[in-house]
Structure formats: C-alpha cells, structure tokens
C-alpha cells in the first residue's frame, strides 16, 4: 500500500493554500527584470515596513544566537488593548493563531462554519483538524449572519468570521456582529478575524476587545502583515479569554515568533505616524483604482480593506495578459469567483501601471 494511502483522509482532501505569485518567480518565467515588475497580489503595504521597525530589526540582529523572549511585545499589546498578557497569544502570522484555534476546538466528528468567498485558511485549518466544513452561501459577496446561525448543528464548535472579508472586501457593521454573538451558543467559539481592521474609517471602527468581557467564546485575531508592513517577518496575535488563550498556548510551538519579528512588531505598534500615512495612502489609492475601474466599465465590490475585487470576465486570460506586462494581481477562482480578480492598492505610480496594463489586457 502506498504511503499516501496511509495518511489521514481529511489531510488528502486539503487543497494547499495558493499564495500570490512572487516577483522573482514571474521574473524567471517571463524573463522580465525584477525591478520592472509591479506586485499587487498579496495585500502588502506599498510603503514597506515602519521606519521604527527597521531600526528595531537592525538592533535585534545582534541577538539571533538567543531564543526569543515575547514578553515585551505581549506587554505592549496588553497596554494597547487593556487586556492582561495571559489573554494574548502570539503567532507566526495570524494564520498561525487561526490554526491553533482549530487544533484546540476541532476534530473528526465536529464541524466549523464559514461564509462562501471567505478566507481560504478557514476551510484549510478546519480540514486539517479533521472537522467538517460548512460553507454558508454568501450574501452580496459577504457573510450572511442569519444563514450562518441557521447552519449551526449540535456538532458545531467553531464559526469563522472575517471583518473586513478577504478576498471580497465586504464589511459587517459591528452592531450586527454583536447581535450575532448574543445569539450563538456559548459553547461555540466565534473567531473574529480583523486582519484589515486598521484600514477601516474611524467612524466604522469599534474596539471589539471590550466584548471579550461579555463573550467568553469570542476570539479576535489580528496581524502585523498588512498596515504595519511586516508580512515577510510573519507575526500576528489572538485576543481571547484567559482559559482559551491557555489552551491555545498548550498546542503552540515553542518560540513560534522569532527575535526579528518580535522586535519589529513592538516598534511598529508605536509608529502611529507610519500607520497614519499608510491609511491615507490606501484611501487615496482606493479612489484612484475605483475611478479607473469605472472608467473601464468594470464592476467592482466596494471594499473596506487595502484591495479591490473586480469582475474581469475571462479573468484567467486577463490575468495572463497582465503577467506578460509585469503586473501581478490575484486570481480568485479558488474562492468560487472565476470571473473576478483582486488587486491590492499600491502607490500612485503602481496603480497607474496596473490600470494601463488592465486596459491593454481587456
């Protein structure tokens, strides 16, 4: 019998996560110089990383012979959120903490609920734990909370919610989410993934950490990969009640966050000027991209993140034509949206390059 047949059947059922195409890979495939390629596929910050984070990384290079100490970052997050350090779980990117949650609460014979067109890691983490995935049909490309409540089963132990949602950019007003939490049984964990939280306009934001006192079954996840520009260092975190955080730490790998990531994240958290500049650039870039899509007669989904999803018709062909021009965007056929592409908001020049290439590709 083949070794593959000895593996767990639910592991064989997993479709591996497909990341955005790296710049170096496109350069090899197309023979295009790296410096002439524009990558707008992975929702990265076009400003790069925080200047304060760069200084912290340079200083931390002298500590790489030592195992990491995550105390300083956890203390900084505790001060920022008003929560004790015992309620904070750090991860190798927020994907890592999503996987920890699944490992704690999911198993064969249990089920997890998420929305159609939601982040691909939700079904991946659920399947990896052996649980059954329940994909609830989307409502206007976003979460249908009433339908998700109706999908609850006795074996449901976990519900995944992304707000704003990736890859569609949809947003659920926070009063709706709070009402949803009030209706969910307290023995079902609700994960509120806020990877794009910092891109929300101030009028739409709610400090959801205050809800943790009321909802012991709520886990909030956030990341330093997006507005803080630390995607390559891989660091994120979860906020939860102390009991859930303790369980997650029991399955967490020792030293899952490295010295450079810890130092950079601690410094970036305090770089308010960089975050403000990143937010402002995203707002102006969003207007630029949306105006361009409208000029080209293309439908788009209003976005609350740092990306826009638009309908391109034969998206695979359009994407290939963009790649030949050195422009990388994200096909999302794997999300059940074969006619759509997702483009990250870049710097002004990058956005112009994308729109020009898109017009030629159409």
N, C-alpha and C positions, 0 to 999 in steps of 0.2 A: 504493500500500500504506500502511495506517495506521501511524503512529508506534509504536503499541502492538505491532504485528507485527514491528517492527524490534528490539524489546527481547529480552533473553535469556529463553528459555522457562522456565528454572527460577526466574527472578525473577517472571514472571507467575504461577507456581504457588504463590507465597507467600501465606499468609493473614496480613494485617497483625496485629500484636500489639494486643489489645484491653485497654486499662488499666481499672482501676476507675473508675467514674463519678465525676467531680469534684463537689464540693459545689456549686460555682457553677452547674454545668450542671443539676443537679437543681432548684436554686432557680429557674432560668429556666423549666424545663419544667413544674414543678408549682406555681409561684407560692408556694413555701414560703420563709419568711425563712431566710437563711443560718445565722443563729445558732441556729435550732431543728433543724438537720439533724445527724444523727449518722452519720459515715462510718466503717464498719468493713469496708472492702472491699480495702484495699491493704497490709495488714500493717505499718502505720505505728505509731510509738511514741506511745501516748496521753499520755506526759509531755512530748512535744515534743522539743526538742534539748537537749543538755547545756548547763548554765549557763556552763561554761568555754568551750564552743564559741561561745556568743553573744557573750561578751566578745571572743574572738579575731576573730569576724566584724566586730564594730564597729571594732576596731583595723585590720583589713585593708581597710576601706573607703577608707582613705587611700592605698592602693597600686594602685588599679584602673587607673591610666594605665600601669602597668608590666606586661610579660609575666610569667607565673607562673614561680616557681622551686620545683621539687618536692623539693629536697634535704632540707629539714627533715623533711617527712613521711616520706620514704623512710628517713632516718636513724632516726627514731622507730620505724618498723616493723622496721627491722633490729635495733634494740636489743630490741624486744619479742619477735621471733621467733628471734633468734640467727642470722639469715642475713645475708649481705652484701647491700649495696644493689644489686649487679649481678644479684641474683636476684628483684628486686621490680619489678613492672610496675603502674603506676597507670592507672586508667581512669575514664571519665565514668560512674560507677556500675559495678557488677560486670558488668552486661550488656555494657558496652564491652569488657572484657577477654575475655568469652566470645566476642564477635565477632572479636577479634584472634586468638584461638586458632584459630578456624575458618578465618580468612583465611590463616593460616600453613600449616595442615596439610590443608585440604580443597580439593577442586577437582572438576570433572567427571571421572568415572571412578573416584572414590573414594567410600567410604561411611562413615557415622557411626552409632553405636549409642546408643540411649537407651531408657528404660523408658516404657511406656504410663503415662499420667497424670503424666508428669514435666513440668518447667518448659517453657513454650511457647517460650522463646527457643532451646532446643536444636534443634528442627527448623527454626526460622526461620533461625538462623545457619548451619546445615548447608546448607539450600536456597540461601541467599544466596551461598554459595561454590560452588554447582553440584554438591554431593555428593548421593548418595542417602541418604535417611534410613531406618534400620532401627529400627522401634518394636517392642520386645520386650514381649509380654503381661505385665501386672503380676502380682505375687503378693501377695495381701492388700493391694491398692492401692499396693504399693511395688515396689521393684526385685527382680527375680528374677536374682540374680547368676549362677547356673548357666546359666540360659537365655540370658543376655547373653554368656557365654563361648561357648555353643554357636552363637550367631548370628555369631560372628567369621568374616569372609571374607578372602581374600587382599588385597582392595582396601580393607579397613577400616583407617582411620588414626586414628580418634578415638572414644572412649567417654565419654559424659556421665553423671555420677552426682551427684544432689543428696542431701545428707545433713545435716539432715533434708530430706525432699522437700516441695516446694511443687507442687501445692496440697493434697496428702493428709496431710501431717504425719508420714508414716511415717519410721522410723529404722532404719538398719542398724548393728548393733554393730560397732565398729571392727575386732575380730579377723576378722570376715567380709570386710571391705573389704581388709584387708592380705593375706589369703589370695587374694583375687581379683587383687590387684596382682601377686602372685607367679606367678599362672597366666597373666596376659596377656603376649603377646609384647612385648619391649622396644621394638619399633619402632611400637607402637600407643600413642598418647597417651591417658592417662586423666585426665579433668578431674573433680576432686572439689569440687563447689560447696557451700561451707559458709556460705551467707548467713545461716542461722539458728543457727549454731554456738553463739553466746553464750547462747541460751535453753536449752541442754541442762543437766540437773542435773550438778553436779560429778562425781558417780560415773560418769556415762556419757561424759565427755569424755576425749579422747586428743589430745595435741599432735601432730597429723599432720605438722607441719613437720619433725619428726625423720625422717620417712620419706623426705624428699627426697634424703637422702644415699644411700639404698638404691635408690630408684626414679627413674632419670633421666627416665622417661616420665610422671611424675606432675606435674600442675599443680593447685594449690589456689587457689580463688577465694573471696574474702570481700568484705564490703560494710560501709559506714558508714550504709546506708539504714535498717537495722532497729533494733537495740537502741540504736545511737548517735543515732538520730533525725535523720539528715541526708539524708533521701530527696530533698528539694527541691534540694539542692546537687549531687547526683549525683557520688558518689565511691566507688570500690571499688578492689580490687587483686588481683593474682595473685602467687603464690609458685611458683617453678619453678627448675630447674637454670639456670645462667648461660647456657648455649647456647640454650635455649628462650626465656628472657627476652630475650636479644639479638634473636632472630628476631621476637618479638612487638613489640619496640620499633622494628623496621625498618618495620613497617606501621602503627604507632601514629601518629595525627595529632599534630603538634607542639602543645604546650600544651593537651592534651585535658582537663586539670584546672585549673579557674580559681582565682584567688587566694583567694576566699572559702571555697571548698570545701577547699583545702589547709590553710588556717589553722584552719578548724573541725574538720577531721578530726584534725589534730595535737593540738589541745586536747582533743577528745573522747576520744582514745585514752588520755589520762592522767586522765580523770574517772571514777575507779573507784567513787566513791560514787553517781554517777548511774547507772552500769551496774548496780550492786547494787540500787538502787531499782527500776529498770526490770525487772530479773529477778524481783524479789519481787512487783511488781505483776502481772506476767504469770502467775506461778504462782497467785496468789490469784484472778485473773480467770479463769484456765482452770478452776479448780474451780467458780467461780460459773456460768460458761457451761455446763459439762458437767452440773452438777446441774440446771440449768434445762432442758436438752435432754432429760435423763432424765425429768424431771417431765412433760414434754410427750409422752413416749413416742417420741422421735425417735432413730434410730440415728445414731451419730457414729463417726468414725475416730479412735482415740487419737492425739493429736498431740504432737510434740516441738518445735513451733515456737511462734509467737505468734498462732496461729489455730486454728480447728476447722472441719473439713468434716463436714457433717451431711446426712442424707437427708431431703428435704422433699417427696417425691412429685412433684407438679406444680410443680417448682421455679420455672419461669418465671412462673407465676401467683402463687406465694407471694412471689417477688421483687418483682413489680409492686405487690403489696399493701403490702409493706414500704416501697417507694419512696414510695407515696402517704402514708405516715405519717412520711416524712422520715428513714428509716433505710436506709443504703446498705450492702449486703453484696455478695458476689461470686458471680455465676452461673458455673458451670464446665462448661457443656455443651460448650464448645470443647475441653475436656480429655477428652471422651468420657464425661462423667458428667452427663447431662442431668437426673437426678433429685436432684442434690446442690447445695448452696450452701456457700460458705466464708465464715466470719465471723472477723474479726480480734478479738483480745482487746483490749477497751478499758478505760477507767477504770470504777470500780464503777458509777457512775451511767449511763454509756453502755451497759454490759452489761445493766443493769436495763431501760433503754429498749428495747434490742433484744429481750430476752426477752418483754416486754409486747407489743411490736408483732408479734413472731412468733406469740404465742398468738392474737392477733386475726386474723392472716393465715391461720392454719390453720382 
